[in-house]
Amino acid sequence: MFVSVTAADVTPASPETRGVSPAVLIAVLSTVGVVVSLMQTLVIPIIPSLPGLLNTSASNASWVVTATLLAGAVSTPIAGKLGDMFGKRLVLVVNLGFMIVGSVICASFSSLLPEIVGRSLQGAAVGAIPLGISIMRDELPAGKVGGAMAVMSATLGVGGAVGLPFAAVIAQNANWHMLFWTAAGLGALCAVLVFFFVPESPVRTPSKFDFGGAAGLSIALLTLLIGITKGADWGWASASILGLFAASLVSFLLWGFYELRQTSPLVDLRVSARPRVLFTNLASIAVGFALYGMSLTFPQLLMAPEATGYGFGLSMVVAGLAMAPTGLVMMLLSPVSARLSAKKGPKLTLALGSAVIGIGYLCAVVMMDSVWQIMLSSVIVAGGVGLAYAAMPALIMGAVPITETAAANGLNSLMRSIGTSTSAAVMSVVLAHMTVQLGPHVLPSRAGFHTAFFIAMSGAVVAIVLTACIPVRKSD
């Protein structure tokens, strides 16, 4: 029987006392993180074919990608709050259930509406990552928490990087529905592993669920992210986009006013307003912005025809394999980030990671003459992301009560999603408007890629500035 506890009541206990070794717990939760992150890049190889596969327009087909992003942004903070209230393992299994059901729906139909529904359910599983971080804080011995949280945090980037070649190989060698059957199988495997090897935490925050806060945040986020992701298609100055941004601003203000008057809000804005939490979350937006520049630009550059004078004409599979080392680098640097954070403080690690990201994009600007140079630049960027992403949970966890860890991590993951969404919109506009004509095809120009790299680099610089504003504690 689980009981309600407060931060003062809790001393994290090793899961070994419940028959699970820390190594197994970390391995299982990290596997879950990579699998749910795969959903972000699962359909990228078939994006050009989606209109024909679903018998719809290219604009409508883009919702198959957008739906996952929106669902993930909305569900992440909600999953975190429910985990704090009802049990993190329980909500984690439910999230994986959403992913399995969504994957089966996508695999069973070939029309637009079921695909959007299924992809939305897949996106809802992204809340598993902040839940996993919080479980680690609750369950692991103090000496293992930092490294474990760093690895789990990095899975958000690792899954996206590994997903591109993984999905490309399946899409090229099998029916496109096999992408989703594979995702369903991986989700089922993760659910079984969590059920048998992840203990339920006794740390709970009993309260009534804030339905008003959830509805208000959902409306504010949906209007914001739809405006960001569809601005290029609908026109940034169109009445629809301006109306969405205005609605989002009003919704956020009303939501904040409402949350400040709740005894058990979905997001404790007073805690979120603490400088350490606030500036870490703002820096997370900037790092997420810088990260997505790599995901969007480098593959396009590698696949651009050699006739452009700067492209390399690689296939989707080969380009994906060229980018695959980025995921490995992120994972390898996560424990390095944890050790550096323990010795020098997570603030320094976050600043260092942001600086490395900027250096990677600078290398991309000056080195675009061969595939190995692009791979080197991508690895440097990935190394910076690995350092930065792994430092964020340590900053957040050190500033919130243990009873609010899942909700706080969910909010931090949401900030990263806002950063990547904004980056996707900005980079897409740049690459769509700075183009060259090659026969019947219109492709991003060399100047367009350079501009995108400089914009991503500016995101890294902003992250450094925001990190400098994070208050330093004696323990750091």
C-alpha positions in Angstrom: 0.0 0.0 0.0 1.4 3.4 -1.0 1.3 6.4 1.2 1.5 10.1 0.7 4.8 11.6 1.6 6.6 15.0 1.5 10.1 15.9 0.5 11.2 15.8 4.1 9.9 12.3 4.6 11.7 10.8 1.6 15.1 9.3 1.5 15.6 7.7 -2.0 16.0 4.0 -1.6 17.9 1.6 -3.8 15.6 -0.6 -5.9 17.9 -3.5 -4.9 15.8 -3.5 -1.7 12.9 -4.5 -3.9 14.8 -7.0 -6.0 15.8 -4.8 -8.9 19.4 -3.7 -9.4 20.1 0.0 -10.3 21.8 -1.1 -13.5 18.7 -2.9 -14.7 16.4 0.0 -13.7 18.6 2.5 -15.6 18.8 0.2 -18.7 15.0 -0.4 -18.8 14.1 3.3 -18.4 16.7 4.4 -20.9 15.4 1.9 -23.4 11.9 3.3 -22.9 13.3 6.8 -23.5 15.0 5.9 -26.8 11.9 4.0 -28.0 9.4 6.8 -27.3 11.8 9.4 -28.9 11.9 7.2 -32.0 8.3 8.4 -32.7 9.6 11.9 -33.6 11.5 10.7 -36.7 9.6 7.5 -37.5 7.8 8.9 -40.6 10.5 11.2 -41.9 11.6 8.7 -44.6 8.1 8.5 -46.0 7.1 12.2 -45.8 7.5 12.8 -49.6 5.3 9.7 -50.3 2.6 10.4 -47.6 0.2 12.4 -49.9 0.0 9.5 -52.3 -0.1 6.8 -49.5 -2.9 8.6 -47.7 -4.7 9.9 -50.8 -4.6 13.5 -49.6 -2.8 16.8 -50.2 0.7 17.5 -49.0 -0.6 20.2 -46.6 -3.0 17.7 -45.0 -0.4 15.0 -44.9 1.9 17.2 -42.9 -0.5 16.8 -40.0 0.8 13.3 -39.6 4.0 14.9 -38.4 2.5 17.9 -36.6 0.0 15.8 -34.6 2.8 13.9 -32.8 4.5 17.1 -31.9 1.3 18.7 -30.5 0.2 15.7 -28.6 3.6 15.3 -27.0 3.7 19.0 -25.9 0.3 18.8 -24.4 0.6 15.4 -22.7 4.1 15.8 -21.2 3.2 18.2 -18.3 -0.1 16.4 -17.7 1.6 13.0 -17.5 4.1 14.5 -15.0 1.4 15.7 -12.8 -0.6 12.5 -12.9 2.6 10.6 -12.1 3.2 12.7 -9.0 -0.5 12.0 -8.0 -1.1 8.4 -8.8 2.3 6.7 -9.3 4.9 7.3 -11.9 5.2 3.6 -13.0 1.5 3.4 -13.5 1.3 6.5 -15.7 4.5 5.4 -17.6 2.8 2.1 -18.5 -0.4 4.0 -19.6 1.8 6.2 -21.8 3.3 3.2 -23.4 -0.2 1.8 -23.9 -1.1 5.0 -25.8 2.0 4.4 -28.0 1.0 0.8 -28.7 -2.6 1.6 -29.6 -1.6 4.5 -31.7 1.0 2.4 -33.6 -1.6 -0.3 -34.3 -4.1 2.2 -35.6 -1.5 3.7 -38.0 -0.5 0.2 -39.1 -4.1 -0.9 -39.8 -5.3 2.0 -41.9 -4.2 4.0 -45.0 -6.3 7.1 -44.7 -5.6 10.5 -43.2 -7.8 10.7 -40.1 -6.8 7.4 -38.5 -3.1 8.2 -39.1 -3.5 11.6 -37.4 -5.3 9.9 -34.4 -2.6 7.2 -34.2 0.3 9.6 -34.5 -1.3 11.7 -31.7 -1.4 8.7 -29.4 2.2 8.0 -30.3 3.2 11.5 -29.4 1.5 11.2 -26.0 4.1 8.7 -25.0 6.9 11.3 -24.9 5.8 12.0 -21.3 7.7 8.8 -20.5 11.0 10.6 -20.4 10.4 13.0 -17.6 8.5 10.3 -15.7 11.6 8.1 -16.1 13.9 10.8 -14.8 11.6 11.2 -11.7 11.5 7.5 -11.0 15.3 7.5 -11.0 15.4 10.3 -8.5 13.0 8.4 -6.3 14.5 4.9 -6.5 18.3 5.1 -7.1 21.0 5.6 -4.5 22.3 9.2 -4.3 25.6 8.3 -5.9 23.9 7.0 -9.1 21.1 9.5 -9.5 23.2 12.2 -11.4 24.5 9.8 -14.1 21.3 8.0 -14.5 19.2 11.2 -15.0 21.8 12.4 -17.5 21.5 9.3 -19.6 17.7 9.4 -19.4 17.6 13.0 -20.4 19.9 12.4 -23.4 17.5 9.7 -24.8 15.3 12.5 -26.1 18.1 13.4 -28.6 19.4 9.8 -29.0 16.1 8.4 -30.1 15.6 11.2 -32.7 19.1 10.6 -34.1 18.8 6.8 -34.2 15.3 6.9 -35.5 16.2 8.3 -38.9 18.4 5.4 -40.2 16.2 2.9 -38.3 13.0 4.1 -40.0 14.8 4.6 -43.4 16.0 1.0 -43.5 12.5 -0.3 -42.8 10.7 2.1 -45.2 13.1 1.2 -48.0 12.9 -2.6 -47.6 9.3 -3.2 -46.4 5.7 -1.9 -46.7 5.4 1.4 -44.9 2.9 -0.1 -42.4 5.8 -2.1 -41.0 7.1 1.1 -39.5 4.1 1.1 -37.2 4.0 -2.6 -36.5 7.6 -2.4 -35.4 6.8 0.6 -33.2 3.9 -1.4 -31.6 6.2 -4.3 -30.9 8.9 -2.1 -29.3 6.2 -0.4 -27.2 4.9 -3.7 -26.0 8.4 -4.9 -25.1 9.0 -1.7 -23.1 5.7 -2.1 -21.3 6.6 -5.6 -20.2 10.1 -4.5 -19.1 8.6 -1.6 -17.0 6.0 -3.9 -15.5 8.5 -6.5 -14.3 11.6 -4.4 -13.6 10.5 -0.9 -12.5 9.1 -0.7 -8.9 6.3 1.8 -8.2 7.6 4.8 -6.2 6.0 5.5 -2.7 6.4 9.2 -3.4 2.9 10.6 -4.1 1.2 14.0 -4.0 -2.5 13.3 -3.3 -4.7 16.0 -4.7 -7.6 16.6 -7.2 -6.5 16.7 -10.8 -6.6 20.3 -12.1 -8.8 19.8 -15.2 -9.2 23.5 -15.7 -5.4 24.0 -15.7 -5.0 21.0 -18.1 -7.6 22.4 -20.5 -6.2 25.9 -20.4 -2.6 24.8 -21.0 -3.8 22.5 -23.8 -5.6 25.4 -25.6 -2.6 27.8 -25.1 -0.1 25.2 -26.3 -2.1 24.0 -29.3 -2.8 27.5 -30.6 0.9 28.5 -30.1 2.4 25.3 -31.7 -0.1 25.2 -34.6 0.7 28.8 -35.4 4.5 28.0 -35.3 4.3 24.8 -37.3 1.8 26.1 -39.9 3.1 29.7 -40.2 5.1 28.9 -43.4 2.2 27.1 -45.1 -0.6 29.6 -44.2 1.5 32.8 -44.3 3.0 34.4 -41.2 0.9 37.6 -41.7 -2.3 35.7 -42.4 -5.4 36.3 -40.2 -5.4 32.6 -39.2 -1.8 32.7 -37.9 -2.1 36.1 -36.2 -5.4 34.9 -34.7 -3.7 31.8 -33.3 -0.9 33.7 -31.7 -3.3 36.2 -30.2 -5.5 33.4 -28.9 -2.4 31.7 -27.4 -1.2 34.8 -25.6 -4.7 35.4 -24.1 -5.0 31.7 -23.2 -1.6 31.7 -21.4 -2.5 34.9 -19.4 -5.9 33.5 -18.4 -4.3 30.1 -17.6 -1.6 31.7 -15.4 -4.3 33.8 -13.6 -6.3 30.6 -12.9 -3.3 28.5 -11.8 -2.1 31.0 -9.3 -5.5 30.6 -7.5 -5.5 26.8 -7.3 -4.5 24.9 -4.2 -3.2 22.0 -6.3 -2.3 23.5 -9.8 -1.2 21.5 -12.8 1.9 23.6 -12.9 3.0 25.4 -9.7 3.9 28.7 -11.3 5.5 29.9 -8.0 8.0 27.1 -8.1 8.4 27.5 -11.9 9.2 31.2 -11.3 12.1 30.5 -9.1 15.1 31.9 -11.0 16.9 28.6 -11.0 13.9 26.8 -12.6 12.9 29.7 -14.8 16.3 30.3 -16.5 16.9 26.6 -16.9 13.6 26.2 -18.7 14.3 29.3 -20.9 17.8 27.9 -21.7 16.1 24.6 -22.6 14.0 26.4 -25.2 17.2 27.8 -26.7 19.1 24.5 -26.7 16.1 22.7 -28.2 16.0 25.4 -30.9 19.7 24.8 -31.7 19.4 21.0 -31.7 16.7 20.9 -34.3 18.9 22.9 -36.8 21.0 19.8 -37.0 18.1 17.4 -37.5 16.6 19.5 -40.3 19.6 20.8 -42.2 22.3 18.2 -42.2 20.2 15.4 -43.8 19.0 17.7 -46.5 22.5 18.8 -47.2 23.7 15.2 -47.4 20.9 14.3 -49.8 21.1 17.3 -52.0 22.2 16.4 -55.6 25.9 16.7 -56.4 24.9 18.9 -59.3 24.2 21.7 -56.9 27.9 22.0 -56.2 27.5 21.6 -52.5 25.3 18.5 -52.0 26.5 14.9 -51.8 23.6 13.0 -53.4 23.2 10.4 -50.6 20.2 8.2 -50.3 17.9 8.6 -47.2 19.4 5.4 -45.7 23.0 6.4 -46.2 22.3 10.0 -45.0 20.6 8.5 -41.9 23.6 6.3 -41.3 25.9 9.2 -41.6 23.9 11.0 -38.9 23.6 7.9 -36.7 26.9 8.6 -34.7 25.3 11.7 -33.3 23.0 9.5 -31.1 25.9 7.4 -29.9 27.9 10.5 -29.0 25.0 12.0 -27.0 24.7 8.8 -25.0 28.4 8.4 -24.4 28.7 12.0 -23.2 25.8 11.8 -20.8 27.8 10.2 -17.9 30.6 12.6 -18.7 28.1 15.4 -18.2 27.0 13.9 -14.9 30.5 13.7 -13.6 31.3 17.2 -14.7 28.1 18.5 -13.1 29.0 16.7 -9.8 32.5 18.2 -9.8 31.9 21.7 -11.3 28.2 22.2 -11.1 25.4 21.6 -13.7 25.3 25.3 -14.6 28.9 25.2 -16.0 28.0 21.9 -17.8 25.0 23.5 -19.5 27.0 26.5 -20.6 29.8 24.3 -21.9 27.4 22.2 -23.8 25.8 25.2 -25.4 29.2 26.5 -26.4 30.1 23.2 -28.0 26.8 23.3 -30.0 27.8 26.8 -31.3 31.2 25.5 -32.3 29.7 22.6 -34.2 27.6 24.9 -36.3 30.6 27.2 -36.9 32.4 24.2 -38.2 29.5 23.4 -40.5 29.7 26.9 -42.0 33.4 26.7 -42.9 33.5 22.9 -43.7 30.9 21.8 -46.3 33.2 20.2 -48.8 32.9 16.5 -47.9 30.7 14.1 -46.1 33.2 13.5 -43.3 33.2 17.2 -42.6 29.5 17.3 -42.2 29.6 14.2 -40.0 32.3 15.9 -37.8 30.2 19.0 -37.5 27.1 16.9 -36.6 29.1 14.9 -34.0 30.3 18.2 -32.4 26.8 19.6 -32.2 25.5 16.3 -30.8 28.3 16.3 -28.2 27.1 19.7 -27.0 23.5 18.6 -26.9 24.5 15.5 -24.8 26.3 17.7 -22.3 23.5 20.3 -22.1 20.5 18.0 -22.0 22.1 15.8 -19.3 22.7 18.9 -17.1 19.1 20.2 -17.2 17.5 17.6 -14.9 20.2 18.2 -12.2 19.4 22.0 -12.2 15.6 21.3 -12.1 15.8 18.6 -9.5 17.9 20.7 -7.2 15.2 23.5 -7.1 11.9 21.6 -6.6 10.5 19.4 -3.9 10.8 15.7 -4.5 6.9 15.5 -4.5 6.9 17.6 -7.7 9.7 16.1 -9.7 7.6 14.5 -12.4 5.6 17.7 -13.1 8.8 19.8 -13.0 10.6 17.5 -15.5 7.5 17.4 -17.7 7.5 21.2 -17.9 11.2 21.2 -18.7 10.6 18.7 -21.5 7.8 20.9 -22.8 10.3 23.8 -23.0 12.6 21.7 -25.2 9.6 20.8 -27.4 8.7 24.5 -27.8 12.3 25.1 -28.8 12.4 22.4 -31.4 9.0 23.4 -32.8 10.1 27.0 -33.2 13.3 25.9 -34.8 11.4 23.7 -37.3 9.3 26.6 -38.3 12.2 29.1 -38.7 14.6 26.7 -40.4 11.8 25.6 -42.8 11.1 29.2 -43.8 14.8 29.9 -44.4 15.4 26.8 -46.5 12.1 27.3 -48.4 12.9 30.9 -49.4 16.7 30.7 -50.0 16.7 28.3 -53.0 18.3 27.3 -56.3 16.6 25.9 -59.3 17.9 22.5 -60.6 15.9 21.4 -63.5 12.3 21.0 -62.3 13.4 20.9 -58.7 13.7 23.8 -56.2 16.3 23.1 -53.5 17.8 25.0 -50.6 20.8 27.0 -51.6 24.3 27.0 -50.0 23.5 30.5 -48.6 20.3 29.0 -47.2 22.2 26.3 -45.3 24.7 28.9 -44.1 21.9 31.1 -42.8 20.3 28.2 -41.0 23.6 27.3 -39.4 24.1 30.9 -38.2 20.5 31.0 -36.8 21.1 27.7 -34.9 24.4 29.1 -33.6 22.5 32.1 -32.3 20.3 29.8 -30.4 23.4 28.3 -28.7 24.6 31.8 -27.8 21.2 32.7 -26.3 21.4 29.5 -24.2 24.8 30.6 -22.9 23.5 34.0 -21.9 20.4 32.5 -20.2 22.6 29.9 -18.4 24.7 32.7 -17.0 21.6 34.1 -15.3 20.9 30.9 -13.4 21.7 31.5 -9.7 24.6 29.5 -8.3 24.2 27.6 -5.0 27.0 26.7 -2.7 26.5 23.1 -3.6 27.2 23.9 -7.3 
